[in-house]
Structure formats: structure tokens, C-alpha cells
Amino acid sequence: MQKQILDIFQRDLHASFRAYCRQHQYEVTAEGLITYLIDKQLIPEPTIRRFVIMEEFEREFEQHEGRKTETIQTLASRFHLSERTVWSALRQK
């Protein structure tokens, strides 16, 4: 991607986020920015799901003493996803 496009995106995103915060009387924070990006659908749901699965897998894997299948089953149950969806998300690392 061209640097010029990235610079404009960053500038406009920052201005839009600050206006959003003023309009809703929110404090400008990193957490607020994440919420804003999700609300504006700049971070798609599959990306969020994949990130959460990968992070939670690392935490759960140790608790399941290195048993990958058991960890996958736990995450699938917790997030109401199929085991196949969890496996797919982990393969995209």
C-alpha cells in the first residue's frame, strides 16, 4: 500500500475518532479507539474471533497439559463455535 494512502487513512481516522469522542462525550482512550474501530466495522468479526481464539488457546493449552484436542473442545464449547472453526482459526497463525 502506498505511504500516501496510509498517511491519509491515519490522519482521517484520527480526526474521525476524536469527533466521535466529542459527539458522545467519551474520553479519547486506546479502549475507546478499539470500540470505535469495531463499531465502524474496520475490524471484521472473523479477525476478532481469530485473535481471541489464538490468545485463549495459549492460555488454555497449559491448563490442559498440552492436550491440543481437549483445548480445542473447551474453546469451541466456551465460544459456541464448531471445533472445525477453532482449528481453522489456529491454522491461520
N, C-alpha and C positions, 0 to 999 in steps of 0.2 A: 504494500500500500504506500502511496506517496506520502512523504512527510507533510506536505502542504495540507492534504486531506486530514491527516491525523491532528495537525495543529488546529485546524478549523473545528474539527469534531470536539477536541478538548476544550477549546475556548467556548463554543456554543453550549456544550454540555454543562460546563461550569456555570455559565450565565443562567441557563435554564433551571439548574438545580437551585441556585441562590434565589431566583424569582419564586420558585415553588416553595421554598422555605419561608420567604417573606409572606407570600399569599396565605399560607397555612399557619403562620406564626410558629414555625419549627426552628429549633436551633440547628445550625449547619454543623453536622457531625458525620463521621465515617458511616455510622449505622444508618443515618438518615439518607446518605448517598446510596447505600445498598438498597434500601427500601424504594427510593426514587427510581433506580435502575430497573428494579423488578416491576414496579408499577408502570413504567414506560415500556416494558417488555423488551428492554435492551439486553437482559439476561434471560434467555429462554428457559422454560421449565426443565427440559431434558438436561441442560447444563447444570442447573441447580441440583437436580436429582443425582446426576453422576458425581458431582462434587461431594454431596452428603454421603452417598454410598461409599465412596473411596475413603473418606475421613473416618466414618463409623466402622468400616471394615478393619482399618488399622487398630482401632481401639478394641473392637470385639475379638479379633483374631487371637490376641494374647490371652483374653479371658477364656477362650475355648481351646487353649493349649495347642494352638497351631492346627486345629482341625478346620480346614477350609470349608468343607461341605456344611458342617454344623454352623459355622459362622454365617454362611450364605443363607441358610434356612432361617436363622434368627433374624437377619436383616430383612428378608422377604416378609416374614411374619410381622415384624415391627412396622414396616412402611407400607404394608398391604400391597406388595408387589409380587410378581411371579419370581421364582428362583432364577428363571432364564433372564429376566430383566436385570437382576442383580449381577449375574455372571457377565452379561453383556457390558454393563457399566464398568466392571472391573477390568475387562479386556481392553478397554479404551484408554487405559493409563498411559 
